[in-house]
């Protein structure tokens, strides 16, 4: 099995296993408590901080380690020292100013949440370079083992705390347990599992030599890394801005309750992210295995069309079987389910934006990506600021859709001027229109009987599959021919 497949499968399986924590949390933390809103908010901050604390050093390490004549160990030691030092300074600052920080963020009653997650994000930043070295050395199975080990340990401990512990609460040795501390346990488990993963880097830590730290090399690395940092911050802020802004725009308990509702239900939309990743790792190489030039314009155009086809199928599947998928979260959170289709479409637009990004990546004009992402982020923030106080969490969903929609339009029209690609625009728009008409029919025609509703929605899903199969009949004939030829 190739390294790329191992990395891809470990990522997909890891995300799926981590996904199983959503019902664990939502069925044991009530929506009215706002506890899941706290979890969503804190993890949004940690995602943003992780990008800042790694400041593009993962990619920078790969670049400098693979340069002809480069001293890989010196590059590694310099990168690890730089990231480790920044992480330590960050933790020291948080611990020193925890009072003002927790007050400003609205966690004056629970500063321990921020202390714990500061340690987690610092360890994650440090481990980012260690994981990068595993990839650079081709240790794919070691990489996958540590990633999956973290998820399995986290899932096991969470199941114990949220499912087993309440049943054993009256036992003498369970004096540490209190159901009121469920939110805190989530953060403590994360810290414990993250710390345990560090023990899996014994070989990489042995290879680390502080004396090889090179200030001159670091200056070169920072010069290379700062655009990556800018691009990374803008990119991650696009993904977490709504979860950071909502409690600010709706301060107090109401903001956390709404964020909890929104954060739980949009996890259903994250099915799109898992399916999309599976598509990229499995389907694209199969479809384009006969292409000599993997970066040809025709390949880019076809990849975008197939991506849209596949993700629209996933969108319709979730919408058609929402009566099943909604049980991934507690009924306590169901009032936010209307946000799911909007967020799923935003995820599709984000994927289209990624597919349209090849023109500036291949031409070396990556600054265009930062500019367009910044504009999209500005749109997202504006929609949130204007409409969250009026309509609550639904503004977060529509803000993401608007932001990525602007990015797609900018990337397409500017890209067609800079480096034209023959995208089958009308075919893609036709599939999008068809999917939305079918989705509208699931809403308009809504039988009361569950079995009849599922049967009707299944029929609509099959209509989409049949329409796509007819539209792509040439591709299906080609695939069938290859399959029969191999036999």
NUVEXDO-279499 format. One line per 2 residues: their letters; for each residue x, y, z of C-alpha. Coordinates in pm, 1 decimal, always signed. Example, Ala and Ser with C-alpha at 12.3 -4.5 7.8 and 13.67 -1.06 7.14 Angstrom:
2
as) +1230.0/-450.0/+780.0; +1367.0/-106.0/+714.0 $
//
This chain:
487
xx) +0.0/+0.0/+0.0; +144.5/+338.1/-100.8 $
xx) +223.3/+603.4/+159.5; -35.2/+842.7/+17.7 $
xx) -308.9/+581.4/+61.9; -200.7/+518.0/+421.9 $
xx) -208.2/+890.7/+500.5; -543.7/+928.0/+329.8 $
xx) -712.4/+628.8/+492.9; -578.4/+716.6/+838.5 $
xx) -717.9/+1067.5/+799.5; -1059.8/+945.9/+680.9 $
xx) -1089.1/+672.9/+946.3; -966.2/+914.5/+1212.4 $
xx) -1225.1/+1175.7/+1122.4; -1498.3/+913.8/+1120.5 $
xx) -1402.8/+781.2/+1464.6; -1380.1/+1134.6/+1599.2 $
xx) -1724.6/+1195.9/+1450.2; -1864.6/+936.5/+1689.7 $
xx) -1801.6/+1175.9/+1977.8; -2081.8/+1405.8/+1857.1 $
xx) -2368.7/+1183.7/+1981.4; -2171.1/+1105.7/+2297.7 $
xx) -2152.3/+1475.9/+2383.8; -2493.4/+1594.4/+2269.4 $
xx) -2683.5/+1311.9/+2440.8; -2512.0/+1391.3/+2771.5 $
xx) -2480.8/+1772.6/+2759.9; -2815.6/+1947.4/+2738.5 $
xx) -2863.9/+2219.9/+2480.4; -3007.5/+2458.3/+2739.1 $
xx) -2688.6/+2441.1/+2948.5; -2481.3/+2595.3/+2669.2 $
xx) -2206.7/+2343.6/+2748.4; -2164.9/+2225.7/+2392.9 $
xx) -2146.1/+2589.7/+2287.7; -1845.0/+2626.3/+2518.7 $
xx) -1680.4/+2320.9/+2359.2; -1748.3/+2452.9/+2008.1 $
xx) -1615.9/+2799.1/+2092.4; -1296.8/+2684.0/+2265.8 $
xx) -1209.3/+2439.6/+1987.4; -1261.1/+2716.1/+1730.6 $
xx) -1001.7/+2927.3/+1911.5; -758.7/+2634.3/+1936.0 $
xx) -785.7/+2566.6/+1561.0; -694.1/+2928.1/+1488.7 $
xx) -414.8/+2931.8/+1746.7; -264.2/+2611.2/+1608.8 $
xx) -214.0/+2775.6/+1270.2; -52.5/+3075.7/+1438.2 $
xx) +176.4/+2870.8/+1663.2; +302.8/+2652.5/+1377.3 $
xx) +337.9/+2963.8/+1153.0; +379.9/+2764.0/+833.3 $
xx) +679.3/+2567.2/+963.0; +547.4/+2227.3/+854.7 $
xx) +555.1/+2315.6/+484.2; +871.3/+2521.1/+535.5 $
xx) +1044.9/+2221.3/+692.3; +954.2/+2002.7/+391.9 $
xx) +1081.1/+2265.6/+150.0; +1418.6/+2320.5/+317.1 $
xx) +1472.7/+1955.3/+413.5; +1434.4/+1846.6/+51.1 $
xx) +1656.6/+2113.4/-100.9; +1964.3/+1982.3/-278.4 $
xx) +2259.4/+1980.3/-42.1; +2043.6/+2065.4/+257.9 $
xx) +2121.1/+1936.8/+606.8; +1790.5/+1772.3/+701.5 $
xx) +1874.1/+1729.9/+1069.0; +1978.1/+2094.3/+1100.5 $
xx) +1654.2/+2204.5/+932.7; +1454.1/+1974.3/+1159.6 $
xx) +1625.7/+2091.8/+1478.5; +1587.7/+2456.8/+1379.3 $
xx) +1216.1/+2417.8/+1298.7; +1144.6/+2218.6/+1616.4 $
xx) +1332.4/+2467.7/+1834.7; +1149.4/+2763.0/+1681.1 $
xx) +803.0/+2611.2/+1712.5; +873.7/+2467.7/+2057.3 $
xx) +1000.2/+2802.3/+2186.9; +697.4/+2989.9/+2055.1 $
xx) +468.9/+2725.6/+2209.5; +637.9/+2757.1/+2549.5 $
xx) +615.1/+3137.1/+2542.0; +248.0/+3110.3/+2448.8 $
xx) +170.4/+2879.2/+2742.1; +365.7/+3104.5/+2982.1 $
xx) +171.5/+3412.0/+2867.0; -164.9/+3237.0/+2900.8 $
xx) -81.9/+3112.3/+3250.7; +42.4/+3455.9/+3356.1 $
xx) -254.0/+3651.7/+3222.5; -523.2/+3386.1/+3263.0 $
xx) -744.0/+3620.5/+3466.8; -784.8/+3895.6/+3206.0 $
xx) -793.1/+3645.2/+2918.3; -1066.6/+3430.3/+3073.1 $
xx) -1263.1/+3744.2/+3161.9; -1251.6/+3884.4/+2809.3 $
xx) -1346.2/+3548.2/+2656.1; -1634.6/+3499.5/+2899.5 $
xx) -1479.3/+3211.6/+3095.2; -1402.3/+3388.5/+3422.7 $
xx) -1585.1/+3108.5/+3606.9; -1384.0/+2837.4/+3432.7 $
xx) -1029.7/+2961.9/+3358.0; -912.9/+2600.6/+3380.5 $
xx) -1069.5/+2535.1/+3038.6; -832.5/+2787.0/+2883.2 $
xx) -529.2/+2665.9/+3080.4; -584.7/+2309.0/+2965.0 $
xx) -648.3/+2396.2/+2600.8; -346.6/+2630.1/+2593.7 $
xx) -134.2/+2327.7/+2683.8; -313.3/+2115.7/+2423.6 $
xx) -260.7/+2361.3/+2137.6; +105.9/+2410.3/+2237.8 $
xx) +164.1/+2033.2/+2232.2; -20.7/+2005.3/+1899.5 $
xx) +203.5/+2274.3/+1749.4; +516.0/+2097.0/+1874.0 $
xx) +390.3/+1762.5/+1743.5; +311.4/+1915.6/+1404.0 $
xx) +684.4/+1926.3/+1327.3; +731.4/+1573.8/+1461.7 $
xx) +451.1/+1445.1/+1239.7; +601.8/+1635.2/+946.7 $
xx) +930.4/+1455.6/+1005.1; +756.9/+1118.3/+1000.9 $
xx) +617.3/+1205.8/+658.4; +950.2/+1337.8/+536.5 $
xx) +1115.7/+1010.4/+640.8; +841.5/+802.7/+478.4 $
xx) +716.3/+652.1/+806.3; +355.1/+638.4/+695.3 $
xx) +244.5/+356.4/+924.7; +403.4/+522.2/+1228.1 $
xx) +222.5/+843.6/+1134.9; -111.5/+665.4/+1090.2 $
xx) -68.6/+464.7/+1411.6; -18.3/+774.9/+1624.0 $
xx) -306.7/+963.2/+1462.3; -547.8/+673.0/+1505.2 $
xx) -411.9/+591.4/+1851.1; -505.5/+940.6/+1967.2 $
xx) -858.9/+909.2/+1830.2; -915.8/+559.4/+1973.6 $
xx) -784.1/+660.2/+2318.4; -994.1/+977.1/+2314.4 $
xx) -1306.8/+787.5/+2209.6; -1252.5/+521.0/+2478.7 $
xx) -1198.5/+774.1/+2757.2; -1496.8/+983.7/+2649.7 $
xx) -1719.6/+676.3/+2642.4; -1603.2/+588.1/+2992.7 $
xx) -1664.9/+937.6/+3130.5; -1998.2/+1000.3/+2959.8 $
xx) -2150.6/+650.2/+2945.3; -1990.1/+428.6/+3210.0 $
xx) -1902.8/+677.8/+3485.3; -2264.0/+792.5/+3547.7 $
xx) -2357.7/+428.9/+3614.2; -2071.1/+384.7/+3860.6 $
xx) -2095.6/+725.9/+4025.6; -2194.3/+578.3/+4365.2 $
xx) -1875.9/+370.6/+4396.4; -1615.8/+487.9/+4645.1 $
xx) -1329.7/+518.5/+4395.0; -1545.5/+738.8/+4169.7 $
xx) -1535.5/+1031.8/+4410.5; -1357.8/+1240.4/+4144.2 $
xx) -1657.3/+1223.0/+3909.4; -1927.8/+1489.2/+3886.4 $
xx) -2172.6/+1511.4/+3598.2; -2163.0/+1890.1/+3632.8 $
xx) -1800.1/+1883.6/+3513.1; -1872.4/+1710.1/+3179.3 $
xx) -1743.8/+2002.5/+2970.1; -1416.9/+2012.6/+3163.1 $
xx) -1365.9/+1637.0/+3119.0; -1369.3/+1684.2/+2740.2 $
xx) -1072.7/+1920.9/+2761.6; -882.0/+1712.1/+3018.8 $
xx) -919.9/+1397.9/+2806.0; -783.9/+1589.1/+2506.9 $
xx) -480.4/+1699.1/+2707.5; -413.2/+1348.5/+2836.7 $
xx) -435.9/+1186.2/+2492.0; -225.3/+1458.7/+2330.3 $
xx) +43.9/+1414.6/+2595.4; +41.5/+1036.5/+2547.2 $
xx) +94.0/+1075.4/+2171.2; +418.2/+1261.6/+2246.0 $
xx) +557.5/+934.4/+2386.9; +528.0/+786.1/+2037.2 $
xx) +796.2/+1022.3/+1904.1; +1089.5/+870.6/+2092.0 $
xx) +1297.7/+825.4/+1776.0; +1226.9/+1174.7/+1645.2 $
xx) +1307.8/+1332.7/+1981.9; +1636.5/+1139.5/+1995.5 $
xx) +1730.3/+1283.3/+1656.9; +1666.5/+1637.1/+1780.9 $
xx) +1987.2/+1833.9/+1843.3; +1941.3/+2179.7/+2001.5 $
xx) +2303.0/+2263.3/+1915.8; +2213.8/+2240.8/+1546.3 $
xx) +1979.4/+2538.9/+1577.5; +2083.4/+2782.8/+1303.4 $
xx) +1974.8/+3146.7/+1329.1; +2071.3/+3223.1/+971.4 $
xx) +1870.7/+2924.6/+848.0; +1577.9/+3031.1/+1066.6 $
xx) +1573.1/+3374.8/+903.1; +1551.5/+3209.2/+561.7 $
xx) +1278.4/+2975.6/+683.4; +1074.8/+3260.2/+832.1 $
xx) +1101.5/+3454.0/+508.5; +956.0/+3154.4/+327.8 $
xx) +695.8/+3082.5/+598.6; +526.4/+3418.2/+657.0 $
xx) +308.6/+3407.9/+342.5; +204.2/+3056.4/+445.2 $
xx) +112.5/+3188.2/+789.0; -98.9/+3465.5/+636.9 $
xx) -270.4/+3225.8/+399.5; -326.3/+2971.9/+678.4 $
xx) -473.9/+3224.7/+921.3; -715.9/+3357.2/+660.4 $
xx) -811.6/+3003.6/+558.2; -878.1/+2873.7/+908.8 $
xx) -1056.0/+3193.0/+1012.1; -1298.6/+3133.9/+726.5 $
xx) -1381.9/+2800.3/+890.5; -1406.2/+2909.3/+1254.9 $
xx) -1503.5/+3278.7/+1244.5; -1873.3/+3208.7/+1294.7 $
xx) -1805.1/+2994.8/+1602.1; -1584.8/+3268.1/+1749.9 $
xx) -1812.5/+3559.2/+1661.7; -2151.3/+3418.8/+1762.9 $
xx) -2093.7/+3434.0/+2143.5; -1949.4/+3785.2/+2099.6 $
xx) -2245.9/+3908.8/+1896.8; -2493.5/+3736.4/+2129.6 $
xx) -2322.0/+3773.8/+2467.8; -2423.5/+3581.3/+2776.1 $
xx) -2595.9/+3247.3/+2807.1; -2806.5/+3291.8/+2492.5 $
xx) -2497.2/+3307.8/+2271.7; -2354.4/+2984.8/+2411.3 $
xx) -2687.1/+2805.2/+2383.1; -2726.9/+2908.5/+2018.0 $
xx) -2366.1/+2818.0/+1942.6; -2421.4/+2476.8/+2101.1 $
xx) -2728.4/+2416.7/+1886.1; -2549.4/+2533.9/+1571.4 $
xx) -2220.6/+2358.1/+1649.9; -2392.3/+2024.9/+1712.6 $
xx) -2615.8/+2023.8/+1405.6; -2349.6/+2139.0/+1161.1 $
xx) -2150.1/+1831.5/+1262.9; -2398.2/+1643.1/+1046.4 $
xx) -2278.6/+1857.8/+756.5; -1924.1/+1743.8/+828.3 $
xx) -2020.4/+1414.7/+666.3; -1953.7/+1611.6/+349.4 $
xx) -1592.9/+1669.6/+451.7; -1536.1/+1296.9/+511.9 $
xx) -1700.7/+1194.6/+183.8; -1514.3/+1464.1/-7.0 $
xx) -1185.1/+1343.9/+132.7; -1268.9/+986.2/+35.9 $
xx) -1348.0/+1107.8/-316.1; -1010.2/+1275.2/-351.4 $
xx) -815.3/+974.8/-226.2; -1009.2/+702.7/-407.5 $
xx) -1216.4/+822.9/-700.4; -1001.8/+1087.4/-865.7 $
xx) -694.3/+862.9/-918.0; -921.3/+595.4/-1068.3 $
xx) -1094.8/+829.8/-1310.9; -775.3/+998.8/-1422.7 $
xx) -545.5/+696.0/-1420.8; -526.2/+711.5/-1798.6 $
xx) -422.6/+1075.1/-1809.5; -57.1/+1135.4/-1888.2 $
xx) -56.2/+1492.4/-1770.1; -221.4/+1502.0/-1426.1 $
xx) -210.6/+1882.9/-1425.4; -359.1/+1939.7/-1768.6 $
xx) -639.3/+2190.7/-1806.3; -876.4/+1921.6/-1924.9 $
xx) -803.5/+1718.8/-1612.0; -868.8/+2022.1/-1391.5 $
xx) -1201.2/+2083.7/-1565.9; -1316.9/+1723.3/-1542.0 $
xx) -1202.6/+1691.7/-1178.9; -1415.2/+1991.2/-1085.3 $
xx) -1720.9/+1848.0/-1260.3; -1685.7/+1506.5/-1096.7 $
xx) -1627.6/+1669.4/-759.4; -1953.9/+1864.3/-790.8 $
xx) -2143.3/+1555.6/-909.2; -2018.0/+1344.5/-621.2 $
xx) -2067.7/+1599.8/-345.3; -2417.4/+1688.2/-465.6 $
xx) -2500.9/+1319.2/-437.1; -2374.1/+1326.9/-78.0 $
xx) -2576.9/+1643.1/-11.5; -2895.1/+1482.9/-142.0 $
xx) -2828.5/+1159.0/+47.2; -2803.9/+1345.3/+378.4 $
xx) -3108.1/+1558.4/+302.9; -3317.2/+1262.1/+184.8 $
xx) -3232.5/+1060.8/+496.9; -3226.2/+1343.7/+749.1 $
xx) -3487.0/+1151.3/+948.7; -3204.5/+904.0/+1018.3 $
xx) -2902.0/+1132.7/+1030.2; -3062.3/+1368.2/+1280.5 $
xx) -3020.1/+1104.5/+1550.6; -2646.2/+1169.9/+1537.6 $
xx) -2731.8/+1455.7/+1772.6; -2973.8/+1461.0/+2063.9 $
xx) -3332.9/+1572.4/+1986.9; -3251.9/+1853.3/+2229.4 $
xx) -3052.7/+2015.6/+1945.1; -3284.1/+1950.3/+1649.8 $
xx) -3415.6/+2303.4/+1623.2; -3090.3/+2397.7/+1446.5 $
xx) -3126.3/+2130.6/+1174.5; -3234.8/+2391.6/+912.3 $
xx) -2873.1/+2510.9/+915.4; -2744.6/+2175.3/+786.2 $
xx) -2828.2/+2210.9/+411.6; -2686.7/+2563.9/+405.1 $
xx) -2360.6/+2454.1/+570.4; -2334.7/+2151.7/+340.8 $
xx) -2362.7/+2375.0/+35.9; -2097.9/+2602.5/+185.5 $
xx) -1872.2/+2294.9/+218.5; -1933.0/+2213.1/-148.3 $
xx) -1843.6/+2570.0/-248.2; -1526.5/+2546.2/-41.0 $
xx) -1434.8/+2230.9/-232.7; -1507.8/+2400.0/-567.1 $
xx) -1289.9/+2692.6/-459.4; -1009.3/+2446.2/-387.2 $
xx) -1051.3/+2290.2/-732.3; -1044.8/+2633.7/-895.9 $
xx) -725.5/+2728.7/-712.3; -489.3/+2544.4/-947.8 $
xx) -448.2/+2844.3/-1177.7; -265.3/+3055.3/-921.6 $
xx) -80.8/+2759.5/-765.8; +57.7/+2640.7/-1099.0 $
xx) +151.4/+2994.1/-1204.9; +320.8/+3071.4/-872.7 $
xx) +83.4/+3361.5/-799.7; -24.7/+3221.2/-462.2 $
xx) -82.8/+3570.2/-325.2; -406.9/+3566.7/-524.2 $
xx) -528.1/+3291.0/-292.2; -464.4/+3505.9/+14.0 $
xx) -642.9/+3803.1/-143.8; -951.8/+3606.1/-244.5 $
xx) -969.9/+3421.1/+86.9; -942.3/+3755.8/+269.5 $
xx) -1230.2/+3900.9/+65.1; -1441.5/+3592.5/+132.1 $
xx) -1358.0/+3615.6/+501.4; -1462.0/+3981.6/+506.3 $
xx) -1798.7/+3887.6/+352.2; -1845.7/+3609.7/+607.3 $
xx) -1766.1/+3840.9/+899.6; -1993.3/+4116.9/+762.2 $
xx) -2290.4/+3879.7/+729.6; -2232.5/+3754.2/+1084.6 $
xx) -2195.4/+4100.5/+1234.9; -2504.6/+4237.8/+1059.5 $
xx) -2743.0/+3944.0/+1090.6; -2645.3/+3731.4/+1394.4 $
xx) -2805.7/+3982.4/+1638.0; -3123.3/+3961.3/+1426.1 $
xx) -3156.3/+3593.2/+1327.7; -2899.7/+3412.0/+1543.4 $
xx) -2709.0/+3105.8/+1429.0; -2869.1/+3090.0/+1082.9 $
xx) -2665.2/+3398.8/+992.7; -2351.3/+3192.0/+1061.1 $
xx) -2462.7/+2931.3/+807.8; -2552.2/+3187.2/+540.9 $
xx) -2234.1/+3383.6/+612.1; -2020.9/+3082.2/+525.7 $
xx) -2218.5/+3021.2/+207.6; -2183.7/+3385.7/+102.1 $
xx) -1812.1/+3397.6/+181.6; -1721.3/+3085.3/-13.3 $
xx) -1958.7/+3185.4/-292.1; -1765.6/+3509.7/-339.0 $
xx) -1436.7/+3316.2/-337.2; -1564.2/+3080.5/-607.2 $
xx) -1681.5/+3364.1/-831.5; -1357.2/+3559.5/-790.0 $
xx) -1137.1/+3256.9/-851.3; -1334.4/+3153.1/-1158.3 $
xx) -1351.4/+3490.0/-1334.7; -996.9/+3601.2/-1248.9 $
xx) -863.5/+3254.3/-1329.6; -1030.5/+3251.9/-1669.7 $
xx) -846.8/+3573.9/-1752.8; -509.8/+3462.4/-1616.9 $
xx) -510.3/+3096.2/-1717.5; -831.1/+2982.1/-1893.5 $
xx) -957.9/+2630.1/-1817.7; -1247.8/+2477.4/-2015.4 $
xx) -1476.4/+2407.6/-1719.3; -1812.6/+2256.7/-1826.8 $
xx) -1994.5/+2540.2/-1649.9; -2342.0/+2474.3/-1787.2 $
xx) -2321.9/+2104.0/-1706.0; -2211.9/+2182.2/-1350.5 $
xx) -2486.1/+2442.3/-1306.8; -2736.0/+2193.5/-1444.4 $
xx) -2640.5/+1933.6/-1183.5; -2661.0/+2197.5/-908.0 $
xx) -3005.7/+2307.8/-1025.9; -3127.3/+1947.9/-1046.7 $
xx) -3003.7/+1868.9/-693.9; -3177.6/+2174.6/-550.6 $
xx) -3505.2/+2102.3/-730.8; -3499.7/+1747.8/-590.3 $
xx) -3414.8/+1880.3/-242.7; -3706.3/+2124.8/-268.7 $
xx) -3935.1/+1831.6/-350.8; -3827.0/+1655.5/-29.7 $
xx) -3941.1/+1964.7/+159.1; -4262.4/+2034.8/-30.5 $
xx) -4377.7/+1672.0/-54.0; -4339.1/+1548.1/+302.8 $
xx) -4558.4/+1244.8/+385.8; -4632.1/+1195.8/+755.1 $
xx) -4551.0/+824.4/+757.6; -4175.9/+773.6/+798.1 $
xx) -4155.8/+472.7/+564.7; -4344.4/+659.2/+292.8 $
xx) -4126.6/+968.3/+339.4; -3807.5/+762.1/+310.0 $
xx) -3942.4/+579.7/+3.5; -4029.6/+909.0/-167.8 $
xx) -3690.5/+1059.6/-86.0; -3514.2/+744.6/-209.4 $
xx) -3698.0/+778.9/-540.3; -3579.8/+1141.1/-569.7 $
xx) -3222.4/+1034.5/-493.9; -3242.8/+768.6/-766.4 $
xx) -3367.9/+1032.8/-1009.9; -3047.7/+1229.9/-949.8 $
xx) -2832.5/+917.8/-991.9; -3011.6/+827.1/-1314.7 $
xx) -2979.7/+1180.4/-1452.5; -2607.4/+1191.7/-1376.7 $
xx) -2555.7/+843.0/-1519.5; -2728.2/+950.1/-1840.5 $
xx) -2530.5/+1273.1/-1859.4; -2203.6/+1089.6/-1802.5 $
xx) -2283.5/+782.7/-2010.8; -1961.4/+823.1/-2210.4 $
xx) -1757.0/+800.8/-1890.2; -1956.1/+498.7/-1770.3 $
xx) -1895.6/+319.9/-2101.3; -1524.0/+392.8/-2072.0 $
xx) -1506.8/+262.6/-1715.0; -1707.3/-47.6/-1807.4 $
xx) -1478.6/-112.4/-2102.6; -1167.1/-89.9/-1882.1 $
xx) -1325.4/-319.3/-1624.2; -1422.5/-586.1/-1875.7 $
xx) -1083.4/-558.3/-2049.8; -903.1/-638.6/-1724.4 $
x) -1116.2/-949.1/-1679.1 $
//
